Amino acid sequence: MPSLGFGEILIILVLALVIFGPRRLPEMGRTIGRSMRELRRATSDIRTELETDLDEPPAVTVDERKRRVAQRKARGEGPPAPPEDEAPPT
């Protein structure tokens, strides 16, 4: 991306002022500012949601579940209660 110096930015601002006029330019600036703020907020929300999803512990594998059941049987304990998010078998 090319870097813009003070002279280039000044030329762009003067052209924008000539093309859009002094009344319309502040309105366009506010609209662009609101759009940028909303984009940042949405990006932040998505990032937070993804980070919380990645921080959750991984699901128990079938082999791990079988190992836990075998250990409970060896200790003489009953079957474990199903997790709250799983429906009991019918």
Secondary structure, DSSP 8 states (H G I E B T S, - for coil): -----HHHHHHHHHHHHHHH-TTHHHHHHHHHHHHHHHHHHHHHHHHHHHHHHHHS-----HHHHHHHHHHHHHHT-------TTS----
